[in-house]
């Protein structure tokens, strides 16, 4: 691979602490709504997959969508 390709594959933190907390809260709400039967069917499954993605991205502090649009909610201290 060339150096440009490696830079694209690098996962640098781009999710800050506040953003991570918000993602976990939203995922928890979706999970509770799904498992209590408030949201069901296809919409429920799609939202549950979305909640899992929110948890995963907050766990690794990296969001590919943020990278795509050049968004970074990580403070300078957190990037280290």
N, C-alpha and C positions, 0 to 999 in steps of 0.2 A: 504494500500500500504506500501511497505517497503521503507526504507530510500534511497536505490539505485534507486528505481523507481521514487521517488520524485526528485532526483537530475537530472535524465534524462529529466523530464518534466519542470524543471526550465528554464526560458528564461532569460539568462543574455545577456547584450549587447555584440555583437560581430561585429558590423558595425560602423566604425568611420565616422567622419563628411565628409571627402573627398569622401569616398565610398558612403555615402548617397546622396551627391550632384550628383555624377556621375550616380547613379541609376535613380534619378529623371530626369536628362537630357536625358538619353537613353530612358526612358519611354515617355517623352514628344515628342522626335523625332519619336518614333514608333507611338504614338497617332496622330501626325500631318500627317505622311505618310499614316496611315490607313484612317483617315477622309477626306483626300484630294483625296483618291482613287488611290494612288501610289502603295500601297500593298493591294491586295484584295483576296478573296477566303479563302481557308483553311489556307494558310500561314498567311494571314492578321489576321484571328481570333486567331490563335495560338500566333502570335506576340502580339496581343492586350491583351490576357490573361497573357502573359509573362510580359508585361508592367504593368498590374495591380498588379502582384506579386512583381515587383520591387518597386512600390509605397508602397505597404503594408509593405514589409520588411524594407524599409527605414523609414517608419513612426514609427515602433516599435523598430527600431535599432537591430533587431535580424533576422538572416538568418539561417534556419535549415540546409541548405547545408553546410554553413560555419561550423556549429556545428558538422556535420557529419565528415568533413575532418579535424577538429581541427584548422580552420583558424580563426584569430581574427584581424580585421583591426582597432580595437578600441584602442586609446591610454590609458595610465594608468589614466590620468585625467578624461577621459570620462566614465570610468567603474564605477565610484562612483555614 
